[in-house]
Amino acid sequence: MKRNKLQQLYGILLLVSVLSYANTLSHDYVLDDFSVIKENFVVKQGMEALPTIFKTHYRHGYGYQSANLYRPIPLSLFALQWEIAPDNPTFAHAFNILFYALSICLLFYFLNLVWKGERPWLAFFTCFLFALHPIHTEVVANIKSIDELLSFAFVLISFSIWIKQLEKPDFKKKFLSLVFFTLAFFSKESTITFLAVLPLILILFRQFSWQKALQSTLPFLLPTLLYFISRIAVLGSLGGSKNIATIDNILVSADNPLIKLVSAIKILGLYLWKLVFPHPLMNDYSLQQIQLTSASDPWVWFSFLLYAALLYILYRSWKKVPVLAFGIGLFFISLSLYSNLFITIGTAFGERLLFVPSLGYCLVLAYLISQPFKSNFQIKNFWQSATTPLLIVLGIGAAYGFKTVDRNQAWKDNYTLYATDVENCNRSARCHYYYGIGLMKEKALNTADEAQKRQLIQESIKAFDRALGLYPSYSDAYGQRGLAYYRLQEYQAALSDYQNATRFNPGNANAWSNMGTLFFQMKQYQEAKQSFQKALRANPNHVDALANYGSTLGTLGEYNSAITYFKKAVALKPNEASYYQMIGMTYQNMGRKDLAGPYLQKAQQLQR
């Protein structure tokens, strides 16, 4: 295909990718954006945080003590974004959109390279459908999910360089390819599945034998080993120290391996369904939205037969239809890590996990649409000769694009997301929990009318009630309901909920901290002191607990210790005026006005 036609196709893909997500530019931070960006004290240090980021786990800056994730590249990017445009979600959303569009163009280049420029129509159809598929909304609209895009783009660059140098081996290009694969690994650990994708390409489209394909892939074990060594050094082990909670993945609560297996098979069927019919889309599929099942469930066998049929098609098409084999093979390989069949991961199901598997689906769909018209395609007269399949692809793409743009609106902020999804994921304890948080923390706190504010908090309590009805030992839900009661000044109900929250999860730092605040309000200072101590044992970087513990110590006359904890709070949140005010007032109480002055002046500066 001539260069000008290829440029047209690149332009179309770039345009549709950007337009599909342009309505997310005005969106705020959502979900995990808070733990890895807005409320992450390490990331908010900007470029100074880079050494810490590479030496600590993914959510170290949010105060998590246990962890099973190590992704320093996306955190480094967030630190850079904060350095350039602090607390500016629009800037981060713009980056996500542009990087997504770039990834689609890289994919088009990569597929043309794999197929030696012989199937530009198929590459374009695949990328067009992939760019618009609504299953990607969580990946692009949620800033945090740039990790998925980074890994994907770095792998495409790595493999493109590697494939180009196959005919004329070049050590520098090989080294550069491995560097990009290393960057992919340090962006997201799911990069490991691509180790099986490269030999698949070499066997199907370069006529390599199994032995030669595996031999060619061996150098990619070096980046893998480097990542594993780094991960073990940071997390303490390859798997990390964080246990998987039942609320995150219902499969961990299965009584026996058979229940777990058949439930996982049924969930695999849901993955296929969401690819074919991406509606309704939801942000959460945790307990009880997805439930355990048994071998008598017909949906288990339907899912099993579907996957068996795909495996059979893969086998039959291996030599005869390599494109079809590649699409199905890519789907199986990329989904394997999330299947819960081989390892149990931190979630039972997630739409974001279908990002790479959806490429296999889009490739197969594009092939099935175009194959009946293949004989009519003319490279020189592409648009006219491919009119019928082009119209079909455009029709599907238009439907996908409409759904994508519509779904993007739900990702505006936490409240909008959960208010939208709570009807669809009405069996999810977490969905009701976050809806309650949205009502209490986003709607009520931004409402000036006291009567309306009280009503919103009461509605949040009902949402927490529903969450606890679905999951009676839900520590976080008890903790937030306790906070709601506290704001309604129903202190005994609040205390009861805080006690339940810490009973079900003794490491719930938020609940211990809020309990300390309640005791302080009730002038039970020794009880407040003990609660804050337990909060800080659970999370030494809990900034509210640090500041409030300092206040409690100051009230008890332990001024030097109080200043120590206020200064720890300042180190984590250096622009909080009240912390400087507290230090200044404590020095005044100690009779040290000379030391108090600079802190009180700093507080006044920050308050302006």
C-alpha positions as CSV (number, residue, x, y, z in Angstrom):
1,M,0.0,0.0,0.0
2,K,1.3,3.5,-0.9
3,R,2.6,5.7,1.8
4,N,-0.1,8.3,1.4
5,K,-2.9,5.7,1.9
6,L,-1.1,4.3,5.0
7,Q,-0.9,7.9,6.3
8,Q,-4.6,8.2,5.8
9,L,-5.3,5.1,7.8
10,Y,-2.9,6.2,10.6
11,G,-4.8,9.5,10.7
12,I,-8.2,7.9,10.9
13,L,-7.0,5.6,13.8
14,L,-5.5,8.6,15.6
15,L,-8.6,10.6,15.2
16,V,-11.1,8.0,16.3
17,S,-9.0,7.1,19.3
18,V,-8.8,10.7,20.5
19,L,-12.4,11.5,19.8
20,S,-13.7,8.4,21.6
21,Y,-12.2,9.6,24.9
22,A,-12.2,13.4,24.5
23,N,-15.1,13.7,26.9
24,T,-12.9,12.4,29.8
25,L,-10.7,15.5,29.7
26,S,-12.8,17.3,32.3
27,H,-13.0,14.3,34.6
28,D,-11.6,14.1,38.1
29,Y,-9.5,11.4,39.9
30,V,-11.5,8.1,40.3
31,L,-11.0,4.9,42.3
32,D,-7.3,3.9,42.5
33,D,-6.2,7.3,41.2
34,F,-6.4,8.4,44.8
35,S,-4.1,5.7,46.2
36,V,-1.5,6.0,43.5
37,I,-1.7,9.7,42.7
38,K,-3.8,12.3,44.6
39,E,-3.3,10.8,48.1
40,N,0.1,9.2,47.5
41,F,2.7,11.1,49.5
42,V,5.6,9.6,47.5
43,V,4.2,10.5,44.1
44,K,3.4,14.0,45.2
45,Q,7.1,14.6,45.9
46,G,7.5,14.8,42.1
47,M,10.8,13.8,40.6
48,E,12.5,13.6,44.0
49,A,10.4,10.5,44.6
50,L,12.1,8.4,41.9
51,P,14.6,6.6,44.1
52,T,11.8,5.8,46.6
53,I,9.5,4.6,43.9
54,F,12.0,2.1,42.6
55,K,12.8,0.8,46.1
56,T,9.2,0.4,47.3
57,H,6.0,-1.4,46.4
58,Y,3.2,0.1,44.3
59,R,1.1,1.5,47.1
60,H,3.8,2.4,49.6
61,G,3.0,6.1,49.3
62,Y,-0.6,5.4,50.3
63,G,0.5,3.7,53.5
64,Y,-0.1,0.1,52.7
65,Q,2.2,-2.2,54.6
66,S,1.6,-5.4,52.7
67,A,1.8,-5.6,49.0
68,N,1.9,-7.8,45.9
69,L,2.5,-5.2,43.2
70,Y,5.7,-3.6,41.9
71,R,5.1,-1.1,39.0
72,P,7.7,1.7,39.3
73,I,7.4,3.0,35.7
74,P,3.7,4.2,35.9
75,L,4.4,5.7,39.4
76,S,7.4,7.5,38.0
77,L,5.2,8.9,35.2
78,F,2.6,10.1,37.8
79,A,5.4,11.8,39.8
80,L,6.5,13.5,36.6
81,Q,3.0,14.6,35.8
82,W,2.6,15.9,39.4
83,E,5.9,17.8,39.0
84,I,4.7,19.5,35.8
85,A,1.0,20.0,36.7
86,P,0.4,19.2,40.4
87,D,-3.1,18.0,41.3
88,N,-4.3,18.4,37.7
89,P,-6.3,15.4,36.5
90,T,-7.1,17.1,33.1
91,F,-3.4,17.0,32.3
92,A,-3.2,13.3,33.2
93,H,-6.4,12.4,31.3
94,A,-5.0,14.2,28.2
95,F,-1.8,12.1,28.5
96,N,-3.9,8.9,28.7
97,I,-5.9,9.8,25.6
98,L,-2.9,10.7,23.5
99,F,-0.9,7.7,24.7
100,Y,-3.9,5.4,23.9
101,A,-4.0,6.9,20.4
102,L,-0.3,6.4,20.0
103,S,-0.7,2.7,21.1
104,I,-3.3,2.2,18.4
105,C,-1.0,3.6,15.8
106,L,1.8,1.4,17.1
107,L,-0.5,-1.6,16.9
108,F,-1.3,-0.8,13.2
109,Y,2.4,-0.5,12.4
110,F,3.1,-3.8,14.3
111,L,0.4,-5.8,12.6
112,N,1.6,-4.6,9.1
113,L,5.1,-5.6,10.1
114,V,4.0,-9.1,11.2
115,W,2.0,-9.6,8.0
116,K,4.8,-8.0,5.9
117,G,2.4,-5.4,4.6
118,E,0.2,-8.0,2.8
119,R,-2.9,-7.5,4.9
120,P,-3.3,-3.7,5.4
121,W,-7.1,-4.0,5.3
122,L,-7.1,-6.6,8.0
123,A,-4.7,-4.6,10.2
124,F,-6.8,-1.5,9.8
125,F,-10.1,-3.2,10.5
126,T,-8.6,-4.9,13.6
127,C,-7.1,-1.6,14.9
128,F,-10.3,0.3,14.2
129,L,-12.5,-2.1,16.1
130,F,-9.9,-2.3,18.9
131,A,-9.7,1.4,19.2
132,L,-13.4,1.8,19.7
133,H,-14.3,-1.3,21.8
134,P,-16.1,-0.1,24.9
135,I,-14.4,-2.7,27.1
136,H,-11.4,-0.3,27.1
137,T,-13.2,2.5,28.9
138,E,-11.8,1.6,32.3
139,V,-8.3,1.5,31.0
140,V,-8.3,4.9,29.3
141,A,-10.8,6.8,31.5
142,N,-9.1,5.7,34.7
143,I,-5.7,7.5,35.0
144,K,-4.2,4.8,37.1
145,S,-4.6,2.3,34.2
146,I,-1.9,3.9,32.2
147,D,0.1,0.9,33.5
148,E,-1.8,-1.3,31.0
149,L,-1.2,1.1,28.1
150,L,2.5,1.5,29.0
151,S,3.1,-2.3,29.1
152,F,1.2,-2.8,25.8
153,A,3.0,0.0,23.9
154,F,6.5,-1.0,25.2
155,V,5.9,-4.6,24.1
156,L,4.8,-3.5,20.6
157,I,7.9,-1.4,20.2
158,S,10.1,-4.2,21.6
159,F,8.6,-6.9,19.3
160,S,8.7,-4.6,16.3
161,I,12.4,-3.9,16.7
162,W,13.0,-7.7,17.2
163,I,11.1,-8.8,14.2
164,K,12.7,-6.2,11.9
165,Q,16.2,-7.4,12.7
166,L,15.4,-11.1,12.2
167,E,16.6,-11.1,8.5
168,K,19.7,-9.1,9.3
169,P,20.6,-9.6,13.0
170,D,21.8,-6.5,14.7
171,F,23.1,-6.6,18.3
172,K,22.2,-2.9,19.0
173,K,18.6,-3.5,17.8
174,K,18.4,-6.6,19.9
175,F,19.6,-4.8,23.0
176,L,17.1,-1.9,22.3
177,S,14.3,-4.4,22.0
178,L,15.2,-6.0,25.3
179,V,15.3,-2.5,26.9
180,F,11.7,-1.8,25.9
181,F,10.6,-5.2,27.0
182,T,12.2,-4.4,30.4
183,L,10.2,-1.2,30.5
184,A,7.1,-3.1,29.8
185,F,7.7,-5.5,32.7
186,F,8.4,-2.6,35.1
187,S,5.1,-1.1,34.0
188,K,3.0,-4.1,34.7
189,E,3.7,-7.7,35.6
190,S,1.2,-9.1,33.1
191,T,3.9,-8.5,30.4
192,I,5.0,-12.0,31.2
193,T,2.2,-13.4,28.9
194,F,3.8,-11.8,25.9
195,L,6.7,-14.2,26.2
196,A,4.4,-16.8,24.6
197,V,3.1,-14.3,21.9
198,L,6.4,-13.8,20.2
199,P,7.1,-17.4,19.4
200,L,3.4,-17.7,18.3
201,I,4.1,-14.9,15.7
202,L,7.4,-16.5,14.5
203,I,5.8,-19.9,14.0
204,L,2.7,-18.7,12.2
205,F,4.1,-15.9,10.1
206,R,7.8,-16.5,9.8
207,Q,7.6,-20.3,9.4
208,F,9.9,-20.9,12.4
209,S,10.0,-24.3,13.9
210,W,9.0,-24.6,17.6
211,Q,12.6,-25.1,18.5
212,K,13.8,-22.1,16.5
213,A,11.0,-19.8,17.8
214,L,11.7,-20.7,21.4
215,Q,15.4,-20.2,20.8
216,S,14.8,-16.8,19.3
217,T,12.7,-15.8,22.4
218,L,15.2,-16.9,25.0
219,P,16.9,-13.4,25.2
220,F,13.6,-12.1,26.6
221,L,14.2,-14.2,29.7
222,L,16.9,-11.6,30.7
223,P,14.4,-8.8,31.3
224,T,12.1,-11.3,33.0
225,L,14.8,-12.3,35.3
226,L,15.8,-8.7,36.0
227,Y,12.2,-7.9,36.9
228,F,11.8,-10.9,39.1
229,I,15.0,-10.1,41.0
230,S,13.8,-6.5,41.5
231,R,10.4,-7.6,42.6
232,I,11.7,-10.1,45.1
233,A,14.1,-7.5,46.5
234,V,11.2,-5.0,47.0
235,L,8.3,-7.2,48.0
236,G,10.3,-9.8,49.9
237,S,9.1,-12.7,47.7
238,L,7.9,-13.2,44.1
239,G,4.2,-13.2,45.2
240,G,4.5,-10.4,47.7
241,S,3.0,-10.3,51.2
242,K,-0.6,-9.2,50.7
243,N,-3.3,-11.9,51.2
244,I,-6.2,-11.9,48.7
245,A,-9.4,-11.0,50.5
246,T,-12.7,-12.7,49.8
247,I,-14.3,-9.5,48.9
248,D,-11.8,-9.0,46.1
249,N,-11.9,-12.6,44.7
250,I,-14.8,-14.8,45.8
251,L,-12.8,-17.8,44.5
252,V,-10.5,-17.8,47.6
253,S,-13.5,-18.7,49.8
254,A,-14.3,-21.9,47.8
255,D,-14.6,-24.9,50.1
256,N,-13.0,-27.3,47.6
257,P,-10.9,-27.2,44.4
258,L,-13.9,-28.4,42.3
259,I,-16.1,-25.5,43.3
260,K,-13.2,-23.1,42.6
261,L,-12.6,-24.7,39.2
262,V,-16.2,-24.6,37.9
263,S,-16.7,-21.1,39.2
264,A,-13.6,-19.9,37.4
265,I,-14.8,-21.6,34.2
266,K,-18.2,-19.8,34.5
267,I,-16.4,-16.5,34.9
268,L,-14.4,-17.2,31.8
269,G,-17.7,-17.4,29.9
270,L,-18.5,-13.9,31.3
271,Y,-15.3,-12.6,29.8
272,L,-16.4,-13.8,26.3
273,W,-19.8,-12.4,26.8
274,K,-18.5,-8.9,27.7
275,L,-16.4,-8.9,24.5
276,V,-19.2,-9.9,22.2
277,F,-21.9,-7.8,24.0
278,P,-20.2,-5.1,26.2
279,H,-23.4,-4.1,28.1
280,P,-23.9,-3.3,30.9
281,L,-20.4,-2.2,31.8
282,M,-19.6,-2.0,35.5
283,N,-16.6,-1.1,37.6
284,D,-17.0,-3.8,40.1
285,Y,-17.7,-7.6,40.1
286,S,-16.7,-8.4,43.6
287,L,-18.6,-10.3,46.3
288,Q,-21.6,-11.0,45.8
289,Q,-21.9,-9.7,42.3
290,I,-20.0,-12.9,41.2
291,Q,-20.9,-15.9,43.3
292,L,-19.5,-19.4,43.6
293,T,-21.4,-22.1,41.7
294,S,-21.4,-25.9,41.2
295,A,-20.8,-28.4,38.4
296,S,-24.6,-28.6,38.0
297,D,-24.8,-25.0,36.7
298,P,-25.5,-25.1,33.0
299,W,-23.6,-21.9,32.4
300,V,-20.4,-23.7,33.6
301,W,-20.8,-26.3,30.8
302,F,-21.8,-23.7,28.2
303,S,-18.6,-21.7,29.0
304,F,-16.6,-24.9,28.9
305,L,-18.0,-25.9,25.5
306,L,-17.3,-22.4,24.1
307,Y,-13.7,-22.6,25.1
308,A,-13.4,-26.1,23.9
309,A,-14.7,-25.0,20.5
310,L,-12.2,-22.2,20.4
311,L,-9.4,-24.6,21.2
312,Y,-10.6,-26.9,18.4
313,I,-10.8,-24.0,15.9
314,L,-7.3,-23.0,17.0
315,Y,-6.0,-26.6,16.3
316,R,-7.8,-26.8,12.9
317,S,-6.7,-23.4,11.7
318,W,-3.1,-23.6,12.9
319,K,-1.6,-24.4,9.4
320,K,-4.5,-23.5,7.2
321,V,-5.6,-20.1,8.6
322,P,-2.7,-18.7,10.6
323,V,-4.4,-15.3,11.1
324,L,-7.4,-16.9,12.8
325,A,-5.0,-19.1,14.9
326,F,-3.1,-16.0,15.9
327,G,-6.2,-14.2,17.1
328,I,-7.5,-17.1,19.1
329,G,-4.0,-17.9,20.4
330,L,-3.4,-14.3,21.5
331,F,-6.8,-14.3,23.3
332,F,-6.0,-17.5,25.2
333,I,-2.4,-16.5,26.1
334,S,-3.3,-13.0,27.4
335,L,-6.4,-14.2,29.3
336,S,-4.5,-17.1,30.9
337,L,-3.0,-14.9,33.7
338,Y,-6.5,-13.6,34.7
339,S,-8.3,-16.9,34.4
340,N,-7.7,-18.0,38.1
341,L,-7.1,-21.5,36.7
342,F,-3.3,-21.5,37.2
343,I,-2.8,-18.8,39.9
344,T,-5.3,-17.0,42.0
345,I,-5.2,-13.3,41.4
346,G,-6.5,-10.3,43.3
347,T,-9.9,-10.2,41.5
348,A,-12.4,-12.7,40.2
349,F,-13.3,-10.5,37.1
350,G,-12.4,-7.1,35.8
351,E,-13.3,-5.4,32.5
352,R,-9.8,-3.8,32.4
353,L,-8.3,-7.2,32.2
354,L,-9.8,-7.7,28.8
355,F,-7.7,-5.0,27.2
356,V,-5.1,-7.2,25.5
357,P,-7.4,-10.3,25.1
358,S,-9.8,-8.0,23.3
359,L,-7.2,-7.6,20.6
360,G,-7.5,-11.2,19.8
361,Y,-11.2,-10.9,19.6
362,C,-11.1,-7.8,17.3
363,L,-8.6,-9.6,15.0
364,V,-10.9,-12.6,14.7
365,L,-13.9,-10.4,14.2
366,A,-12.1,-8.3,11.5
367,Y,-11.0,-11.5,9.8
368,L,-14.5,-13.0,9.7
369,I,-16.0,-9.7,8.3
370,S,-13.3,-9.3,5.6
371,Q,-12.7,-13.0,4.6
372,P,-15.8,-13.4,2.3
373,F,-14.6,-10.4,0.3
374,K,-10.9,-11.1,0.3
375,S,-10.8,-11.9,-3.4
376,N,-12.2,-8.5,-4.4
377,F,-9.6,-6.5,-2.4
378,Q,-7.2,-4.4,-4.5
379,I,-4.3,-2.8,-2.8
380,K,-4.2,0.1,-5.3
381,N,-7.9,0.7,-5.0
382,F,-8.5,-0.2,-1.4
383,W,-11.4,2.0,-0.5
384,Q,-13.6,1.0,-3.5
385,S,-12.7,-2.7,-3.4
386,A,-13.3,-3.0,0.3
387,T,-16.6,-1.1,0.5
388,T,-18.8,-3.8,1.9
389,P,-16.6,-5.0,4.7
390,L,-15.6,-1.4,5.4
391,L,-19.3,-0.5,5.9
392,I,-19.8,-3.4,8.2
393,V,-16.7,-2.5,10.3
394,L,-17.8,1.2,10.4
395,G,-21.3,0.1,11.6
396,I,-19.9,-2.0,14.4
397,G,-17.3,0.7,15.2
398,A,-20.1,3.4,15.4
399,A,-22.0,1.2,17.9
400,Y,-18.8,0.6,19.9
401,G,-17.9,4.3,19.7
402,F,-21.4,5.4,20.9
403,K,-21.2,3.0,23.9
404,T,-17.6,4.1,24.7
405,V,-18.5,7.8,24.7
406,D,-21.6,7.1,26.8
407,R,-19.8,4.9,29.3
408,N,-17.0,7.5,29.7
409,Q,-19.5,9.8,31.4
410,A,-19.7,7.4,34.3
411,W,-16.0,7.8,35.0
412,K,-16.4,11.6,35.8
413,D,-15.8,11.1,39.6
414,N,-16.3,8.5,42.3
415,Y,-19.9,9.5,43.0
416,T,-21.0,9.5,39.4
417,L,-19.3,6.1,38.8
418,Y,-21.0,4.4,41.7
419,A,-24.3,6.2,41.3
420,T,-24.3,5.0,37.7
421,D,-23.3,1.4,38.5
422,V,-25.1,0.7,41.7
423,E,-28.2,-0.4,39.9
424,N,-26.3,-2.9,37.7
425,C,-23.9,-4.2,40.3
426,N,-26.6,-4.2,43.0
427,R,-25.3,-7.5,44.4
428,S,-21.8,-6.1,45.0
429,A,-21.1,-5.2,48.6
430,R,-18.2,-3.0,47.4
431,C,-20.4,-1.1,44.9
432,H,-22.9,-0.1,47.7
433,Y,-20.0,0.7,50.0
434,Y,-18.5,3.2,47.5
435,Y,-21.9,4.6,46.6
436,G,-22.2,5.4,50.3
437,I,-18.8,7.0,50.4
438,G,-19.8,9.1,47.3
439,L,-23.0,10.3,49.1
440,M,-21.2,11.1,52.3
441,K,-17.8,12.5,51.2
442,E,-18.5,14.0,47.8
443,K,-22.2,15.0,47.9
444,A,-22.8,15.8,51.5
445,L,-19.6,17.6,52.2
446,N,-20.1,19.8,49.2
447,T,-23.7,20.8,50.2
448,A,-24.2,24.0,52.1
449,D,-27.7,23.3,53.2
450,E,-27.5,21.5,56.6
451,A,-30.9,19.7,56.2
452,Q,-29.9,18.3,52.8
453,K,-26.5,17.4,54.1
454,R,-28.0,15.4,56.9
455,Q,-30.4,13.6,54.5
456,L,-27.4,12.7,52.2
457,I,-25.5,11.2,55.1
458,Q,-28.6,9.2,56.2
459,E,-28.8,7.9,52.6
460,S,-25.1,6.9,52.8
461,I,-25.9,4.9,56.0
462,K,-28.5,3.0,54.0
463,A,-26.0,2.2,51.3
464,F,-23.5,0.9,54.0
465,D,-26.4,-1.1,55.5
466,R,-26.9,-2.8,52.1
467,A,-23.1,-3.5,51.8
468,L,-23.1,-5.1,55.2
469,G,-26.2,-7.1,54.4
470,L,-24.2,-8.6,51.5
471,Y,-21.0,-9.0,53.5
472,P,-21.6,-8.9,57.3
473,S,-17.9,-8.9,58.1
474,Y,-17.1,-5.9,55.9
475,S,-14.7,-3.9,58.1
476,D,-14.4,-0.9,55.8
477,A,-18.2,-0.6,55.6
478,Y,-18.5,-0.6,59.4
479,G,-15.8,2.0,59.6
480,Q,-17.4,4.4,57.1
481,R,-20.9,3.9,58.6
482,G,-19.3,4.8,61.9
483,L,-18.0,8.0,60.3
484,A,-21.5,8.8,59.0
485,Y,-23.0,8.3,62.5
486,Y,-20.2,10.5,63.9
487,R,-21.1,13.3,61.4
488,L,-24.7,13.0,62.6
489,Q,-23.4,13.3,66.1
490,E,-24.7,9.8,67.0
491,Y,-21.6,9.0,68.9
492,Q,-22.5,5.7,70.5
493,A,-23.6,4.2,67.2
494,A,-20.4,5.5,65.7
495,L,-18.3,3.9,68.4
496,S,-20.1,0.6,68.0
497,D,-19.3,0.6,64.3
498,Y,-15.7,1.5,64.8
499,Q,-15.3,-1.4,67.2
500,N,-16.9,-3.8,64.7
501,A,-14.6,-2.4,62.0
502,T,-11.5,-3.1,64.1
503,R,-12.8,-6.4,65.3
504,F,-13.2,-7.8,61.8
505,N,-9.9,-6.2,60.7
506,P,-7.4,-5.2,63.4
507,G,-5.3,-3.5,60.8
508,N,-8.0,-1.0,59.7
509,A,-6.0,2.2,60.3
510,N,-8.8,4.5,59.2
511,A,-11.2,3.0,61.7
512,W,-8.7,3.2,64.6
513,S,-7.9,6.8,63.7
514,N,-11.6,7.7,63.5
515,M,-12.2,6.0,66.8
516,G,-9.4,8.1,68.3
517,T,-11.1,11.3,66.9
518,L,-14.3,10.2,68.5
519,F,-12.7,9.6,71.9
520,F,-11.0,13.0,71.7
521,Q,-14.4,14.6,70.9
522,M,-15.7,12.9,74.0
523,K,-12.7,14.1,76.0
524,Q,-11.6,10.5,76.7
525,Y,-8.0,11.4,75.9
526,Q,-6.3,8.2,77.1
527,E,-8.6,6.1,75.0
528,A,-8.0,8.5,72.1
529,K,-4.2,8.1,72.6
530,Q,-4.4,4.3,72.5
531,S,-6.6,4.3,69.4
532,F,-4.2,6.6,67.5
533,Q,-1.3,4.4,68.5
534,K,-3.1,1.4,67.0
535,A,-3.8,3.3,63.8
536,L,-0.1,4.2,63.5
537,R,1.0,0.6,64.1
538,A,-1.3,-0.4,61.2
539,N,-0.1,2.5,59.0
540,P,2.8,4.6,60.2
541,N,2.2,7.1,57.5
542,H,-1.5,7.7,58.2
543,V,-1.3,11.5,58.1
544,D,-4.6,12.2,59.9
545,A,-3.7,9.8,62.7
546,L,-0.2,11.5,63.0
547,A,-1.7,15.0,63.4
548,N,-4.5,13.9,65.7
549,Y,-2.2,11.9,67.8
550,G,0.0,15.0,68.1
551,S,-3.1,17.0,69.2
552,T,-3.9,14.3,71.8
553,L,-0.4,14.3,73.2
554,G,-0.4,18.1,73.3
555,T,-3.7,18.0,75.3
556,L,-2.1,15.6,77.7
557,G,0.8,17.9,78.1
558,E,3.3,15.7,76.3
559,Y,4.5,18.7,74.1
560,N,7.8,17.3,72.8
561,S,6.2,14.1,71.6
562,A,3.3,16.1,70.1
563,I,5.7,18.2,68.0
564,T,7.5,15.1,66.8
565,Y,4.2,13.7,65.4
566,F,3.1,17.1,63.9
567,K,6.4,17.3,62.1
568,K,5.9,13.8,60.7
569,A,2.5,14.9,59.4
570,V,4.1,18.0,57.8
571,A,6.6,15.8,56.0
572,L,3.8,13.8,54.4
573,K,1.5,16.8,53.7
574,P,3.8,19.9,53.6
575,N,1.1,22.3,52.4
576,E,-1.4,21.7,55.2
577,A,-1.6,25.0,57.1
578,S,-3.3,23.4,60.2
579,Y,-0.2,21.3,61.0
580,Y,2.1,24.3,61.1
581,Q,-0.5,26.0,63.3
582,M,-0.5,23.1,65.7
583,I,3.3,23.1,66.0
584,G,3.3,26.9,66.6
585,M,0.6,26.6,69.3
586,T,2.4,23.7,71.0
587,Y,5.7,25.8,71.1
588,Q,3.7,28.6,72.6
589,N,2.3,26.3,75.3
590,M,5.9,25.4,76.0
591,G,6.8,29.0,76.4
592,R,9.0,29.0,73.3
593,K,7.6,31.9,71.3
594,D,10.8,32.2,69.4
595,L,10.2,28.7,67.9
596,A,6.5,29.2,67.5
597,G,6.7,32.3,65.3
598,P,8.1,30.8,62.1
599,Y,5.5,28.0,62.1
600,L,2.6,30.4,62.8
601,Q,3.8,32.6,59.9
602,K,4.0,29.6,57.6
603,A,0.5,28.6,58.5
604,Q,-0.7,32.2,57.7
605,Q,1.1,32.1,54.3
606,L,-0.6,28.8,53.4
607,Q,-4.0,30.1,54.5
608,R,-3.9,33.0,52.1
